[in-house]
Amino acid sequence: MQLLLVWLIFTVPACILLSKKNRGAGYYILAILFPLIGLIFALCLKKLNPEEENVTPPALDITEESK
């Protein structure tokens, strides 16, 4: 019972922080499997802007002419 309580104390705040910082599923899995490490990561990560997530990388096709 005490282990479950400690797990919840670290996991819930980590997941809340990750959701506010717009992070992906990998960080949630880390927070669930390793709650203390997940909380530390969540505290250290910067917030992602939704506009930055949709940026497409430049095309790597060398046959296209660059302008």
N, CA, C and O atoms as CSV, one atom per row, in Angstrom:
chain,resi,resn,atom,element,x,y,z
A,1,MET,N,N,0.823,-1.196,0.000
A,1,MET,CA,C,0.000,0.000,0.000
A,1,MET,C,C,0.866,1.259,0.000
A,1,MET,O,O,0.562,2.223,-0.702
A,2,GLN,N,N,1.934,1.249,0.779
A,2,GLN,CA,C,2.809,2.417,0.841
A,2,GLN,C,C,3.543,2.624,-0.475
A,2,GLN,O,O,3.778,3.756,-0.897
A,3,LEU,N,N,3.903,1.519,-1.117
A,3,LEU,CA,C,4.595,1.624,-2.402
A,3,LEU,C,C,3.691,2.262,-3.454
A,3,LEU,O,O,4.146,3.075,-4.258
A,4,LEU,N,N,2.421,1.895,-3.448
A,4,LEU,CA,C,1.465,2.489,-4.386
A,4,LEU,C,C,1.307,3.982,-4.134
A,4,LEU,O,O,1.218,4.772,-5.074
A,5,LEU,N,N,1.275,4.360,-2.876
A,5,LEU,CA,C,1.143,5.773,-2.528
A,5,LEU,C,C,2.360,6.573,-3.000
A,5,LEU,O,O,2.207,7.658,-3.561
A,6,VAL,N,N,3.549,6.051,-2.778
A,6,VAL,CA,C,4.775,6.723,-3.229
A,6,VAL,C,C,4.802,6.803,-4.746
A,6,VAL,O,O,5.203,7.822,-5.306
A,7,TRP,N,N,4.375,5.728,-5.422
A,7,TRP,CA,C,4.343,5.710,-6.881
A,7,TRP,C,C,3.401,6.804,-7.396
A,7,TRP,O,O,3.726,7.506,-8.354
A,8,LEU,N,N,2.233,6.946,-6.758
A,8,LEU,CA,C,1.279,7.972,-7.171
A,8,LEU,C,C,1.797,9.381,-6.902
A,8,LEU,O,O,1.555,10.295,-7.691
A,9,ILE,N,N,2.506,9.559,-5.792
A,9,ILE,CA,C,3.021,10.876,-5.431
A,9,ILE,C,C,4.006,11.398,-6.474
A,9,ILE,O,O,4.069,12.604,-6.713
A,10,PHE,N,N,4.769,10.510,-7.094
A,10,PHE,CA,C,5.724,10.939,-8.112
A,10,PHE,C,C,5.138,10.919,-9.523
A,10,PHE,O,O,5.493,11.762,-10.346
A,11,THR,N,N,4.261,9.983,-9.810
A,11,THR,CA,C,3.753,9.808,-11.170
A,11,THR,C,C,2.745,10.880,-11.564
A,11,THR,O,O,2.832,11.426,-12.664
A,12,VAL,N,N,1.804,11.188,-10.704
A,12,VAL,CA,C,0.750,12.142,-11.044
A,12,VAL,C,C,1.314,13.537,-11.348
A,12,VAL,O,O,0.954,14.111,-12.375
A,13,PRO,N,N,2.183,14.108,-10.499
A,13,PRO,CA,C,2.737,15.422,-10.853
A,13,PRO,C,C,3.582,15.393,-12.128
A,13,PRO,O,O,3.576,16.350,-12.902
A,14,ALA,N,N,4.308,14.293,-12.344
A,14,ALA,CA,C,5.109,14.188,-13.563
A,14,ALA,C,C,4.217,14.215,-14.791
A,14,ALA,O,O,4.523,14.908,-15.761
A,15,CYS,N,N,3.127,13.476,-14.765
A,15,CYS,CA,C,2.214,13.441,-15.913
A,15,CYS,C,C,1.526,14.790,-16.125
A,15,CYS,O,O,1.297,15.198,-17.264
A,16,ILE,N,N,1.200,15.474,-15.047
A,16,ILE,CA,C,0.588,16.803,-15.168
A,16,ILE,C,C,1.578,17.786,-15.808
A,16,ILE,O,O,1.210,18.551,-16.699
A,17,LEU,N,N,2.818,17.760,-15.353
A,17,LEU,CA,C,3.839,18.641,-15.932
A,17,LEU,C,C,4.078,18.319,-17.395
A,17,LEU,O,O,4.202,19.228,-18.216
A,18,LEU,N,N,4.143,17.034,-17.735
A,18,LEU,CA,C,4.371,16.645,-19.129
A,18,LEU,C,C,3.222,17.085,-20.017
A,18,LEU,O,O,3.444,17.470,-21.165
A,19,SER,N,N,2.011,17.036,-19.514
A,19,SER,CA,C,0.880,17.474,-20.316
A,19,SER,C,C,0.911,18.980,-20.534
A,19,SER,O,O,0.561,19.451,-21.616
A,20,LYS,N,N,1.326,19.747,-19.522
A,20,LYS,CA,C,1.428,21.200,-19.663
A,20,LYS,C,C,2.560,21.597,-20.596
A,20,LYS,O,O,2.514,22.666,-21.205
A,21,LYS,N,N,3.576,20.748,-20.715
A,21,LYS,CA,C,4.725,21.058,-21.561
A,21,LYS,C,C,4.602,20.416,-22.944
A,21,LYS,O,O,5.558,20.427,-23.719
A,22,ASN,N,N,3.435,19.860,-23.255
A,22,ASN,CA,C,3.134,19.295,-24.579
A,22,ASN,C,C,4.130,18.221,-25.003
A,22,ASN,O,O,4.639,18.256,-26.123
A,23,ARG,N,N,4.407,17.286,-24.134
A,23,ARG,CA,C,5.362,16.223,-24.441
A,23,ARG,C,C,4.648,14.959,-24.889
A,23,ARG,O,O,3.453,14.786,-24.645
A,24,GLY,N,N,5.393,14.075,-25.548
A,24,GLY,CA,C,4.834,12.875,-26.156
A,24,GLY,C,C,4.727,11.689,-25.217
A,24,GLY,O,O,5.037,11.775,-24.029
A,25,ALA,N,N,4.282,10.587,-25.783
A,25,ALA,CA,C,3.978,9.380,-25.016
A,25,ALA,C,C,5.219,8.761,-24.377
A,25,ALA,O,O,5.115,8.148,-23.315
A,26,GLY,N,N,6.364,8.904,-24.985
A,26,GLY,CA,C,7.578,8.321,-24.426
A,26,GLY,C,C,7.889,8.845,-23.039
A,26,GLY,O,O,8.343,8.094,-22.176
A,27,TYR,N,N,7.654,10.109,-22.822
A,27,TYR,CA,C,7.899,10.691,-21.508
A,27,TYR,C,C,6.884,10.188,-20.479
A,27,TYR,O,O,7.218,10.018,-19.307
A,28,TYR,N,N,5.650,9.951,-20.918
A,28,TYR,CA,C,4.648,9.404,-20.007
A,28,TYR,C,C,5.012,7.978,-19.600
A,28,TYR,O,O,4.858,7.600,-18.438
A,29,ILE,N,N,5.487,7.200,-20.547
A,29,ILE,CA,C,5.905,5.833,-20.233
A,29,ILE,C,C,7.051,5.857,-19.238
A,29,ILE,O,O,7.076,5.064,-18.297
A,30,LEU,N,N,8.000,6.763,-19.442
A,30,LEU,CA,C,9.109,6.910,-18.494
A,30,LEU,C,C,8.588,7.273,-17.111
A,30,LEU,O,O,9.051,6.721,-16.112
A,31,ALA,N,N,7.638,8.189,-17.040
A,31,ALA,CA,C,7.094,8.618,-15.750
A,31,ALA,C,C,6.320,7.501,-15.054
A,31,ALA,O,O,6.302,7.428,-13.825
A,32,ILE,N,N,5.689,6.645,-15.827
A,32,ILE,CA,C,4.923,5.553,-15.226
A,32,ILE,C,C,5.841,4.431,-14.752
A,32,ILE,O,O,5.639,3.879,-13.670
A,33,LEU,N,N,6.844,4.092,-15.553
A,33,LEU,CA,C,7.735,2.991,-15.188
A,33,LEU,C,C,8.767,3.385,-14.138
A,33,LEU,O,O,9.095,2.594,-13.254
A,34,PHE,N,N,9.277,4.609,-14.236
A,34,PHE,CA,C,10.290,5.102,-13.302
A,34,PHE,C,C,9.847,6.480,-12.804
A,34,PHE,O,O,10.308,7.497,-13.322
A,35,PRO,N,N,8.971,6.525,-11.819
A,35,PRO,CA,C,8.328,7.785,-11.422
A,35,PRO,C,C,9.291,8.888,-10.997
A,35,PRO,O,O,9.104,10.038,-11.395
A,36,LEU,N,N,10.293,8.584,-10.219
A,36,LEU,CA,C,11.206,9.637,-9.753
A,36,LEU,C,C,12.006,10.212,-10.921
A,36,LEU,O,O,12.164,11.428,-11.025
A,37,ILE,N,N,12.505,9.352,-11.789
A,37,ILE,CA,C,13.258,9.818,-12.959
A,37,ILE,C,C,12.334,10.599,-13.898
A,37,ILE,O,O,12.735,11.622,-14.452
A,38,GLY,N,N,11.111,10.123,-14.076
A,38,GLY,CA,C,10.143,10.825,-14.915
A,38,GLY,C,C,9.813,12.202,-14.385
A,38,GLY,O,O,9.660,13.149,-15.157
A,39,LEU,N,N,9.702,12.323,-13.055
A,39,LEU,CA,C,9.426,13.635,-12.455
A,39,LEU,C,C,10.608,14.576,-12.654
A,39,LEU,O,O,10.417,15.755,-12.952
A,40,ILE,N,N,11.808,14.072,-12.495
A,40,ILE,CA,C,13.001,14.908,-12.700
A,40,ILE,C,C,13.068,15.381,-14.148
A,40,ILE,O,O,13.355,16.551,-14.403
A,41,PHE,N,N,12.806,14.484,-15.102
A,41,PHE,CA,C,12.798,14.873,-16.515
A,41,PHE,C,C,11.719,15.918,-16.768
A,41,PHE,O,O,11.963,16.904,-17.463
A,42,ALA,N,N,10.536,15.712,-16.215
A,42,ALA,CA,C,9.431,16.646,-16.431
A,42,ALA,C,C,9.766,18.033,-15.893
A,42,ALA,O,O,9.381,19.042,-16.485
A,43,LEU,N,N,10.474,18.083,-14.785
A,43,LEU,CA,C,10.855,19.377,-14.215
A,43,LEU,C,C,11.921,20.077,-15.054
A,43,LEU,O,O,11.966,21.306,-15.098
A,44,CYS,N,N,12.764,19.315,-15.710
A,44,CYS,CA,C,13.889,19.892,-16.459
A,44,CYS,C,C,13.551,20.260,-17.903
A,44,CYS,O,O,14.259,21.065,-18.506
A,45,LEU,N,N,12.499,19.698,-18.463
A,45,LEU,CA,C,12.176,19.930,-19.865
A,45,LEU,C,C,11.572,21.311,-20.081
A,45,LEU,O,O,10.886,21.852,-19.214
A,46,LYS,N,N,11.846,21.867,-21.259
A,46,LYS,CA,C,11.239,23.137,-21.647
A,46,LYS,C,C,9.882,22.868,-22.268
A,46,LYS,O,O,9.609,21.769,-22.750
A,47,LYS,N,N,9.040,23.883,-22.249
A,47,LYS,CA,C,7.712,23.766,-22.847
A,47,LYS,C,C,7.831,23.845,-24.367
A,47,LYS,O,O,8.525,24.710,-24.901
A,48,LEU,N,N,7.146,22.933,-25.057
A,48,LEU,CA,C,7.104,22.963,-26.514
A,48,LEU,C,C,5.898,23.768,-26.965
A,48,LEU,O,O,4.806,23.634,-26.414
A,49,ASN,N,N,6.103,24.597,-27.962
A,49,ASN,CA,C,4.993,25.337,-28.549
A,49,ASN,C,C,4.361,24.477,-29.629
A,49,ASN,O,O,5.081,23.822,-30.384
A,50,PRO,N,N,3.043,24.458,-29.725
A,50,PRO,CA,C,2.401,23.647,-30.766
A,50,PRO,C,C,2.829,24.053,-32.175
A,50,PRO,O,O,2.824,23.216,-33.078
A,51,GLU,N,N,3.196,25.307,-32.380
A,51,GLU,CA,C,3.622,25.744,-33.707
A,51,GLU,C,C,4.947,25.083,-34.089
A,51,GLU,O,O,5.168,24.777,-35.261
A,52,GLU,N,N,5.828,24.860,-33.112
A,52,GLU,CA,C,7.132,24.268,-33.395
A,52,GLU,C,C,7.025,22.786,-33.718
A,52,GLU,O,O,7.893,22.247,-34.405
A,53,GLU,N,N,5.986,22.113,-33.243
A,53,GLU,CA,C,5.833,20.688,-33.488
A,53,GLU,C,C,5.492,20.396,-34.943
A,53,GLU,O,O,5.843,19.331,-35.451
A,54,ASN,N,N,4.815,21.317,-35.625
A,54,ASN,CA,C,4.352,21.075,-36.980
A,54,ASN,C,C,5.327,21.560,-38.044
A,54,ASN,O,O,4.980,21.599,-39.225
A,55,VAL,N,N,6.521,21.924,-37.652
A,55,VAL,CA,C,7.514,22.385,-38.608
A,55,VAL,C,C,8.028,21.184,-39.393
A,55,VAL,O,O,8.470,20.193,-38.813
A,56,THR,N,N,7.965,21.285,-40.721
A,56,THR,CA,C,8.442,20.180,-41.544
A,56,THR,C,C,9.932,20.353,-41.809
A,56,THR,O,O,10.389,21.464,-42.079
A,57,PRO,N,N,10.687,19.273,-41.733
A,57,PRO,CA,C,12.114,19.375,-42.004
A,57,PRO,C,C,12.357,19.628,-43.483
A,57,PRO,O,O,11.504,19.318,-44.315
A,58,PRO,N,N,13.502,20.184,-43.814
A,58,PRO,CA,C,13.782,20.435,-45.229
A,58,PRO,C,C,13.896,19.119,-45.992
A,58,PRO,O,O,14.321,18.097,-45.453
A,59,ALA,N,N,13.504,19.177,-47.256
A,59,ALA,CA,C,13.581,17.986,-48.103
A,59,ALA,C,C,15.038,17.627,-48.352
A,59,ALA,O,O,15.870,18.506,-48.577
A,60,LEU,N,N,15.342,16.347,-48.313
A,60,LEU,CA,C,16.701,15.881,-48.510
A,60,LEU,C,C,16.916,15.295,-49.895
A,60,LEU,O,O,17.927,14.644,-50.157
A,61,ASP,N,N,15.963,15.532,-50.771
A,61,ASP,CA,C,16.053,15.022,-52.129
A,61,ASP,C,C,17.051,15.867,-52.918
A,61,ASP,O,O,16.820,17.058,-53.129
A,62,ILE,N,N,18.148,15.269,-53.351
A,62,ILE,CA,C,19.196,16.032,-54.046
A,62,ILE,C,C,18.850,16.292,-55.508
A,62,ILE,O,O,19.529,17.066,-56.182
A,63,THR,N,N,17.778,15.637,-56.004
A,63,THR,CA,C,17.398,15.858,-57.399
A,63,THR,C,C,16.585,17.134,-57.572
A,63,THR,O,O,16.460,17.642,-58.686
A,64,GLU,N,N,16.031,17.658,-56.479
A,64,GLU,CA,C,15.271,18.900,-56.561
A,64,GLU,C,C,16.234,20.075,-56.640
A,64,GLU,O,O,17.289,20.087,-56.006
A,65,GLU,N,N,15.842,21.056,-57.435
A,65,GLU,CA,C,16.673,22.248,-57.530
A,65,GLU,C,C,16.396,23.148,-56.332
A,65,GLU,O,O,15.242,23.387,-55.975
A,66,SER,N,N,17.444,23.633,-55.729
A,66,SER,CA,C,17.252,24.541,-54.608
A,66,SER,C,C,17.100,25.964,-55.117
A,66,SER,O,O,17.716,26.336,-56.116
A,67,LYS,N,N,16.312,26.735,-54.461
A,67,LYS,CA,C,16.045,28.101,-54.900
A,67,LYS,C,C,16.770,29.065,-54.012
A,67,LYS,O,O,16.678,30.277,-54.211
